[in-house]
Amino acid sequence: MTDFKRTLITTALPYANGPIHIGHLAGVYVPADIYARYLRLKNEDVLLIGGSDEHGVPITLKAKNEGITPQDVVDKFHRIIKKSFKDFGISFDVYSRTSAEIHHKTASEFFKKMYDQGQFVEKTSEQYFDEENQQFLADRYIIGTCPKCGFEKAYGDQCESCGTSLSPTELINPTSMISGNQPVLKKTKHWYLPLDQYEPWLREWILEGHKEWKSNVYGQCKSWIDSGLQPRAVTRDLEWGVPVPVEDAKGKVLYVWFDAPIGYISATRELTPDWEKYWKDPETRLLHFIGKDNIVFHCIIFPSMLKAEGTFNLPDNVPANEFLNLENDKISTSRNWAVWLHEYLEEFPGKEDVLKYVLTANAPETKDNDFTWKDFQARNNNELVAILGNFVNRALVLTNKYFDGKVPARGELTSYDRETLTAISTIKAEVEKSIDSFRFREALKNAMDLARLGNKYLADEEPWKVFKTDPKRVETILNICLQITANLTIALEPFLPFSMEKLRGFLNFGKQEWGKLGDSDLLAASHQVNVPELLFEKIDDSAIEQQLQKLFDTRKANEMLEAKANPVKKNIEFDDFGKMDIRVGTVIEAEKVAKTKKLLKLKIDTGIDKRTVISGIAEYYKPENLIGRQVSILVNLAPKKLRGIESQGMILCAENADGTLSIVSPDQKVKNGSEVK
């Protein structure tokens, strides 16, 4: 790694139409905070930048639905988000917002410079327009039938069923999600960033120059680049946002994906007059902490913008995380399936570090992971309480009991003492190596191993027994235990800042620099420690049951809403049903369709023949688990090509209220070709 004089850390801007949940924290803010705190302990020049993303169509729709202004919406959620982060201890140097005047000025200047340099392509095209609401429609606010698989609720940019990328004009029977009417095509002019022109540079810069990036980040970038990049609009027909600063652009604003990352620059500019030092000095390292849904914006689009503008640093690394699920289900703000940070802080006062610990220990660093309340309870009770809290409490209680709270001097050392002191000295290198590689789960485990070391040493040496026969020996034992405790306040400071502040109070010990970690003489003999309180407390079953009941109630409410939203369809004649030939077949081959997330290619023995069927169930079934399984298949459906493969039928699935799919199968094995009636 190149040596840098300073580090600028940015965190994805949360969208200001709702509060923060644990998925945001695990994916972005907890790891970013750990890294910033770590660098500060090393006395490095570091800034942690954050802010609220406050523009875009969803804000305007929420305002319209609630009869308020877009500014009212973002003011409300910006306050909630900012306070939640502060109370939780995310140590931002600045937390700004994109509706701020400084941001509008910065984003306008950035666009105007690129415009004056001829970096954009101007295009006039036909886009869908909602005549009732007199507005152009964003792709996500148009639904219709997918031309590839026939799914009736495909979005204007992608079909959620088969995974095909779409444009709104490809949809069959397009409908405005705002008014419910069929939109009309209307000409409009916009400016585009010609990403295709940056493809060779991106291929060299990322694929050759940044092979050290996390595999999930590198892989997604490679997939996008290999698929071929296309020009991307940087403006939108909308009143809410940063006005496009050129003539003939009335009623147009900068597209939210273009103006939001510039928010990192404007927030730094708001913080310090020396902002250019952090953005333009080549001795500054730029890091973006994001979730995987933002990889393309921070690794391909924003760097292309910075490259085109010409004066800004490019990111050195983008350590993106995968997604965190909740109780084996995807977190969903629309379904209220989430643990909201502001509610957690109210319901678990003083337990900020418990959530930080659990989210770090279970972080989705290389693959999606799952948060469960039972695991939350177990990690608190079995690790924070039983390992860390138990060790430091016993060490301090025994010191107060036997030596009036004064650190005893070390006497003659045994081989076990020396082995333990050596282990203390190695912790710094282990934790550093993990943090520097953005492996925070591993780093936390390494730091906690110091507490495990102390617990084992204390249990093995049993000073409460030895004191009766050899009090001098106990002086050495407790000295070593207290040195481990003092080291814990440094090793765990980036992860558990509130708890380590509390522990330093027990030790009557000031905050130490990172360089002191591993020193086995942090506490001098005769140093006075205080009588400890409990560092952590057990979480009982009732608190967990309350949270599980809350989620259960949410799920029931969602199921009721889903039932109302999907009423029984119109009656059909028996002859209409009789036209469908549904048979039972057995899956004999199964594999994923390349470059898709949702599609599986199945070969099914229908009893009539052996045919290929493409099904959008890859997120719910592994191919190898389907071999030999009987399914219900509509065999007289007209063949249709999906991703270049002819699909000869459709297997039947039940769609749950949360959108997950379950294959409809007979409850006992029947002969292939048996009719479903």
C-alpha positions, 0 to 999 in steps of 0.5 A: 500500500502506498504511504499517504499523509491523510485519509478521507473516508466517505459513507454512502448517503442514506436516503432521507425518506425513512430512518436508519436500520441495522442493514445500513449500519452493518453494511456501511456505518459501523465498519467506516466508524471502526476504521476512522477510530482506528486511524485516529488512535494512530494519530493519523489525519483522517476525516469521516464524511457523511450526510443525507441524500435528499433529492429524487422522485421518491421524496416528491411522491412521499411529499405528495402523498402526505400533503407536505413539501419535499423539504418537509420530508427531508427535514424530518428524516434528516433530523432523525437520521443525524440524531440516531447516528450521534446517539449510536456513536458514529463519529462523523467529522461532519454530517451534512445534507444535499439540500444544503446551499453549499451542496447545490453550489458545489454540484452546480460548479462540478456539472458546469465545469464538465459541461464547459469542457464538453464532457456530456452528450446531449440527446433528445428522446421520447420518455414516458409522461404522466398527463394527469400529474404533468410529470415525466416518469422515472423508470422505477415508477413505470410498471408493465408486462415483461416482454421476456417472461410475461411477468405483469409487474416488471419495472421500467428498468428491470424485471424482478422475475427474470432479472432482465434489464429493460427500458420503459418503452420495452414494457407491454401495457406500461402504467404510471405508478403515480396515477395508475394511467397509461403514460404517453411518450413525450420528447425531452432533452437531457445530458448524458455521461458517455460511460462507453468512452471511459470503458478502456480506462476503467478496464485498466484502472480497476481490472489491472490496477486494483486487483487488491479490492475485495472479490465481491467489489472487483467481480461486480465491476468486471461484470459491468465492464465486460457487459459493455458500458452505455451513456447514462443520463445525468439530468432529470425532468423534475422540480426537486433537486439541484437545477441544471445550471445551463440555459434551456434547462428549465424544469430539469435537475441533476439526476440524484445519482449524479449529485449525491456522490458530489455530496461527499465533496460539498460536506468536506467543503462545509467542514473545512476551508482546507477541503481541497487538501482532502480531495485533490492532494495526491497524498490523500487516500480516498475510501468509500464505505458502501453497500453492494447496491452502490458498487457500480456508482462508486467504482464506475460512475463516480470515478468516471465523473472525477476523471472527466472533471480532471482535478480530483483524487480517485478512490484508493479502495471501495470496501463494500459489504454485502446485505444483512438479512433479518430473521432469514428474510430480506430487510425491507423498509416498505414492509417495515421488516427492519430493526430501526436504529432510533427504536433500538436506542430507545428500547435498549438504552446504554447498549449501543456497543452491544449492537455494534459488537453483534453487527461486526461479529456477524458482518456481511463482509463477503456474503449476505448474512443474517441478524437474529434476535437469539444470536444478538442475545447469545453474543451479548450473554456468552461473549460480552458478559461471560468473556470480556465483562467477566474477566475485567470484573474479576481482575478488578474485584480481586485487586480491590479485595487483596491489594486495596485497589493498587496495582501490585508489582510483578515478581518472579515469572513462570514460563506460563507468565512469560507465554502470556506476556508474549501473547499480549505483545503479538495482539497489535500486529494481528489486529492491525493486519485484519483492520488494514485489510478491512476484515473487521470481523476477524479484527474483532475476534483477534481483539477479543482473543485478548480477553479470552487469553485473560480469562484462561490465565485467570482460571488456570492460576486461580489467585483466589486459592493461591492467595491463602498460601502464596500472596506474593504469587498473586501480585504477579498474577493480578499484575498480568491480568490488569495489563491485559485489561489495560490493553483491552481498552486500546484493542477494543476502542475502535469497536466498543468506544462507549464500553472502553471509556467506561473501562478506562474509568474503572482503571483510572486510566487515560485514553492511550495511543494505538502504538501502546497496544501490546505493552505489558507495562501500561499500568505502573505498580501502586497505580490506584484502580477504582471499584468496578461496576458491571461492564455488560449485563445479561439480556433476558428472554423477555426482551428478546421475545418482545422484539420477536413479537414485534416482528411477528406482528409486522409480518401478519400486518404485511400478509393482511395488506398483501391479501388486500392488494391481491384480490381474487381475480375475475371468475373464469369458465370451467372450459378456460381452466380445462384448456390448461394441461398441468402435469407432474414431472421430475427435475432431472437436470438443473443449472443457473442461467449465466449472468442472471440472479434469478433464473434456473435452467431445468430439464424436466421429465414430464412423462410425455417428454424431457423438456427444458424450462426456465424458471425464476427461482434461483434465489430460493432453490439451489440447482443441486437440491432440485434434482429428483424433485417432482414439480407441477408443470404447465406443459401446453404453454407456448414456447418462449425464448428467455436469455436465448434459451427456449423455455417449454412450459412453466412450473407452478409456484406459490408466491408468499406475502414477502415475495418468496417463491415455493414450488407446488409439488404433490405431497407424495410421489406420483407417476411422471405425466400425472395430470393436475386437476 
